[in-house]
Every structure is written in C-alpha cells, then in structure tokens.
Amino acid sequence: MTTHAFRHEPRQRLTDQERAKLFLDREGRCHRCTRKLGPSDTWSDEHIIALENGGTNAWDNRDISCSWCKPVKDAEDHKKAAKG
C-alpha cells in the first residue's frame, strides 16, 4: 500500500463511550512509556500507525498516550510521513 500525507483514510473520532472503553481495554496505560494514568492525567486516543503513514481507524490500531509522549510520537509520525 502506497502512503501519501494528503491521501489517506479519513479520520474517525471516537465517541466518549468508545474512549472510555479504549482506556479500560488498554488498562489505563500509555502505550509508549507504559505509565499508569491517573484521574488528573491528560491523555489522548491515537492511531498507533498514523493515518498519514498508512494506518487505519481499526480498533487494534488505536491506543492511548499520555501528554508527555503524545508530542514525541506526533513528531516521529510527521517526520516519517515527510520522508515518504
């Protein structure tokens, strides 16, 4: 599959209920640093393989990231897409 930063699967947002299920399914741990997230922590649901790099909206390509790891992963994803 050829990837292109401007032609990829459209982003599908999770509902609040889906986000809660994702958090529970992933045991409340950031998929990068594995830190257990607490009630006061900010976290994001994201695509493990970014859409711009050929990822999909499939459930198994979704995970959670803490606010510390998210910017690092985003930068890595954009860098990878720019090289492609």
C-alpha positions in Angstrom: 0.0 0.0 0.0 1.4 3.4 -1.0 1.1 6.1 1.6 0.7 9.8 1.0 0.3 12.6 3.5 -2.6 14.1 1.7 -4.4 10.9 0.6 -5.3 8.5 3.5 -8.2 7.0 5.3 -10.4 9.8 6.7 -10.0 10.3 10.5 -12.8 8.8 12.6 -13.2 10.3 16.0 -14.2 8.1 18.9 -17.3 8.8 21.0 -17.0 9.4 24.7 -18.1 5.8 25.3 -15.6 4.4 22.9 -12.8 6.5 24.5 -13.8 5.1 27.9 -13.8 1.5 26.5 -10.4 2.1 24.9 -9.0 3.4 28.2 -10.3 0.3 30.1 -9.2 -2.1 27.3 -5.6 -0.6 27.5 -5.7 -0.8 31.3 -5.2 3.0 31.5 -1.5 2.7 30.4 0.3 4.9 27.9 1.3 2.7 25.1 4.7 4.3 24.8 6.0 4.7 28.4 3.5 2.3 29.9 2.9 4.7 32.8 -0.4 4.1 34.6 -2.6 7.2 34.0 -4.4 8.7 37.0 -7.6 10.7 37.2 -5.7 14.0 36.9 -3.6 12.9 33.9 -4.3 14.2 30.4 -4.3 11.6 27.7 -5.2 11.2 24.1 -6.6 8.4 22.0 -4.5 8.0 18.9 -3.6 5.8 16.0 -0.6 3.5 16.7 0.3 3.8 13.0 -0.7 7.3 12.0 -3.2 7.6 9.2 -0.7 9.7 7.2 1.7 6.7 7.4 -0.8 4.1 6.2 -2.6 3.3 9.4 -6.4 2.7 9.7 -9.2 3.6 12.1 -9.4 -0.1 13.2 -9.7 -0.7 16.9 -6.4 -2.6 17.0 -4.7 0.4 15.6 -6.0 2.6 18.5 -4.3 3.2 21.8 -3.8 5.9 24.5 -0.9 8.2 25.0 0.0 10.4 28.0 0.5 14.1 27.5 4.3 13.6 27.8 4.6 11.0 25.0 2.0 12.4 22.5 4.1 15.3 21.2 7.1 13.0 20.6 5.0 10.4 18.7 3.4 13.1 16.6 6.8 14.5 15.7 8.1 11.0 14.8 4.9 10.3 12.7 5.3 13.6 10.8 9.0 13.0 10.1 8.2 9.5 8.8 5.4 10.9 6.5 7.8 13.6 5.2 10.3 11.0 4.2 7.7 9.0 2.3 
